[in-house]
Amino acid sequence: MHTTNYDATFIEVADDCPVPEATVPVDRGSAPSIATMQFEMIAAHPYAFTSDEVIFEVFAERAGIPADQRPAAREEYFSVGRACLRASPLGKRWGWGVHSDGDGRVAVVPLGSPEYDRLRESADVAHLKAMRSSRS
């Protein structure tokens, strides 16, 4: 089974992130966006969920998978590699870093905050960047 989890890692915002400080995701349509769903899940429960849990639950909610079918659906979903939170719009567009603790549980950290700066400078965590939105 594949995983998207990281341990003791800080995913910094993408180099081409268009905002100078973190912004709460805004939905444009009638259904909540992936960014909104990920943000609400992580921000409401910092260090409660792993990346796998966040990514799969957002997928399952959007796909309308009933709760009783989710264990089997999760196995199938992670039977192939999946994009991790480096590909999330939170770090690409909205200015949110993602910190994974030593147990792989995640929290969002706003760009422009003292906590973001502390984690960005910390030697105690691995450092990754969110994926860029453009190739250039």
C-alpha positions, 0 to 999 in steps of 0.5 A: 500500500502506498502512502502520502505521509511524511514524518517530522517534515515541513512543506513550505509554500511554493516559490510561485505562490501568489499571496504574500501571507496565508489566506483562508481558501475561498470557494468559487462554486456551489460545492466546497473546493479541495482547498477548503475541505483540506483546510477545514479538516486540518485547521479544526483538528491540528495534529489529529490526522495524517496526510493519508487521512486528509487526502482520502477523506476529502476524496471520499466526501467529494466522491460520495462514498458512504462511510461503510464502504470507505475502508475498502475504498481506501485500500483501493485508493492507496493501491497506487501512488497518490499526490501528497500534500505538496500538490495541495492548493493550500501551499500552491495558491493559499499560502499555508505551509504543512507541518507533519510531526514525528507521528505523521500528523499534520497541521497548517501553518500560515505564511507570514507567521512567527511559527512559519518562520521558526519551522522554515529555519528549523534543523529539526524537520525535513524541508520540502516545497509545495509544487509550483503551479507553473513550469517556469 
